[in-house]
């Protein structure tokens, strides 16, 4: 297989940049395992949220309590405007 030309590389780079840009705006959550073994969630805000396995399990185990707490305090929470 021959080496790609400069123009082919530029076109591929442009395509990949568009894919990354689309993914950033898609609203999808992306999960990654970091170097230190934590699970990071990308797509919630500007920075990822990273917790370790036990921390995620503890948080997920209280999901119903968290939902209830948020509903009870909804009037005090800052909410994004629905577009």
WONOR-V737228 format. One record per helix or strand. SS is the DSSP state (a for helix, b for strand). FROM is the first residue (numbers start at 1). LEN is the number of residues. Records with the same first field share a line. If there is no record, write none. Layout:
BEGIN
SS: FROM-LEN / FROM-LEN
END
This chain:
BEGIN
a: 6-20 / 53-9 / 63-10 / 74-3
b: 30-4 / 39-4 / 49-3
END
